[in-house]
Amino acid sequence: MRWVVDASVVLKWYVPEADSQSAVKWLYAAGEGKAKLVAPDLIRVEMADVLWRKYRSKELSLAEVRAIVRAIAENLPVQVVENQVLVPGALEIAAACNITVYDGLYLALAVATEAKLVTADMKLFDSVQGTAYQDVVRTILS
């Protein structure tokens, strides 16, 4: 099955955080051929930004951030899809769910590819509840 993973999940593959083990299970599933992981190409920029914030808050060193950004650039274990075609749908989803267009891109990719979005972002998960997209999103814990 195809799963869209967002930056909140992918980050946990590289930086130990709460629920990292749950996130890594998705990576193993993909490695075993049980899941196909995809993400919009925004994920690389979003990951770099989150890592930069972790550096600025002294959670990571600059060397650690550089190494993770390099690993993501060279071998992100996710099929990356160009987000240009997803932007119109992402805008509509953002408006319907009161979320960012960035988060809307992940959902738009899930809708366009008949996949599910898996996230560790509880704010995103909660935002889609009661909307037409609630069945498209699940958390890494469910």
C-alpha positions as CSV (number, residue, x, y, z in Angstrom):
1,M,0.0,0.0,0.0
2,R,1.1,3.6,-0.7
3,W,1.6,5.9,2.3
4,V,2.4,9.6,2.2
5,V,4.8,10.5,5.0
6,D,5.2,14.0,6.2
7,A,8.2,15.7,7.8
8,S,7.0,15.0,11.3
9,V,7.4,11.2,10.6
10,V,10.6,11.5,8.5
11,L,12.3,13.7,11.2
12,K,11.9,10.9,13.7
13,W,14.0,8.6,11.5
14,Y,17.0,10.9,11.9
15,V,16.4,12.5,15.3
16,P,15.4,10.5,18.4
17,E,12.2,11.9,19.6
18,A,9.0,10.7,21.3
19,D,7.5,7.9,19.1
20,S,10.6,7.5,17.0
21,Q,10.2,3.8,17.2
22,S,6.7,4.0,15.7
23,A,8.0,6.2,12.9
24,V,10.8,3.7,12.1
25,K,8.3,0.9,11.7
26,W,7.1,2.7,8.6
27,L,10.7,2.8,7.3
28,Y,11.1,-0.9,7.9
29,A,7.8,-1.7,6.3
30,A,9.0,0.1,3.2
31,G,12.3,-1.7,3.2
32,E,10.5,-5.0,3.4
33,G,8.2,-4.1,0.5
34,K,5.1,-3.9,2.7
35,A,4.6,-0.2,2.1
36,K,5.5,2.4,-0.6
37,L,6.4,5.7,1.0
38,V,5.9,9.0,-1.0
39,A,6.1,12.7,-0.2
40,P,5.9,16.0,-2.0
41,D,9.3,17.5,-2.8
42,L,8.6,20.2,-0.2
43,I,9.7,17.6,2.4
44,R,13.4,18.3,1.8
45,V,13.0,22.0,2.5
46,E,10.7,21.4,5.4
47,M,13.1,19.0,6.9
48,A,16.0,21.4,6.6
49,D,13.9,24.1,8.2
50,V,13.0,21.9,11.2
51,L,16.6,20.8,11.6
52,W,17.7,24.4,11.4
53,R,15.3,25.3,14.3
54,K,16.7,22.4,16.3
55,Y,20.2,23.7,15.8
56,R,19.1,27.2,16.8
57,S,17.5,25.8,20.0
58,K,20.7,23.9,20.6
59,E,19.0,20.5,20.3
60,L,21.4,19.5,17.5
61,S,24.9,20.7,16.5
62,L,25.5,22.2,13.1
63,A,27.5,19.2,12.2
64,E,24.6,16.9,13.0
65,V,22.2,19.1,11.0
66,R,24.6,19.1,8.0
67,A,24.9,15.3,8.1
68,I,21.2,14.8,8.2
69,V,20.5,17.3,5.4
70,R,23.2,15.5,3.4
71,A,21.6,12.1,4.0
72,I,18.2,13.4,3.0
73,A,19.6,15.0,-0.1
74,E,21.5,11.9,-1.1
75,N,19.3,9.0,-0.1
76,L,15.9,9.9,1.3
77,P,14.1,6.5,1.4
78,V,10.9,8.0,0.1
79,Q,9.6,8.6,-3.5
80,V,9.5,12.3,-3.9
81,V,6.8,13.8,-6.1
82,E,7.0,17.3,-7.6
83,N,4.5,19.5,-5.7
84,Q,3.7,21.9,-8.5
85,V,0.7,20.0,-9.7
86,L,-0.5,19.6,-6.1
87,V,-0.7,23.3,-5.2
88,P,-4.2,24.0,-6.4
89,G,-5.6,21.0,-4.5
90,A,-3.4,21.8,-1.5
91,L,-4.9,25.3,-1.3
92,E,-8.5,23.9,-1.4
93,I,-7.7,21.4,1.3
94,A,-6.0,24.0,3.4
95,A,-9.1,26.2,3.2
96,A,-11.4,23.2,4.0
97,C,-9.4,22.1,7.0
98,N,-8.0,25.4,8.2
99,I,-4.4,24.0,7.9
100,T,-1.3,25.4,6.2
101,V,-0.9,24.9,2.4
102,Y,2.3,23.0,3.3
103,D,0.3,20.4,5.2
104,G,-2.3,20.6,2.4
105,L,0.4,19.4,0.0
106,Y,0.8,16.2,1.8
107,L,-2.9,15.6,1.9
108,A,-3.3,16.6,-1.7
109,L,-0.7,14.0,-2.6
110,A,-2.5,11.4,-0.6
111,V,-5.8,12.2,-2.4
112,A,-4.2,12.3,-5.8
113,T,-2.5,9.0,-5.4
114,E,-5.4,7.3,-3.5
115,A,-3.0,6.8,-0.5
116,K,-3.2,7.6,3.2
117,L,-1.2,10.2,4.9
118,V,0.7,9.1,8.1
119,T,1.7,11.9,10.4
120,A,3.1,12.5,13.9
121,D,1.6,16.0,13.9
122,M,-1.4,15.8,16.2
123,K,-2.4,19.3,15.3
124,L,-2.8,18.3,11.7
125,F,-4.6,15.1,12.6
126,D,-7.0,17.0,14.8
127,S,-7.6,19.6,12.1
128,V,-8.9,17.2,9.6
129,Q,-11.3,15.5,12.0
130,G,-14.9,16.2,10.9
131,T,-13.9,17.0,7.4
132,A,-14.0,15.1,4.1
133,Y,-10.3,14.3,4.7
134,Q,-10.5,12.6,8.1
135,D,-10.3,9.1,6.7
136,V,-7.2,10.0,4.6
137,V,-5.0,10.8,7.7
138,R,-3.8,8.6,10.4
139,T,-1.2,9.0,13.1
140,I,2.0,6.9,13.4
141,L,0.5,5.4,16.6
142,S,-2.7,4.1,15.0
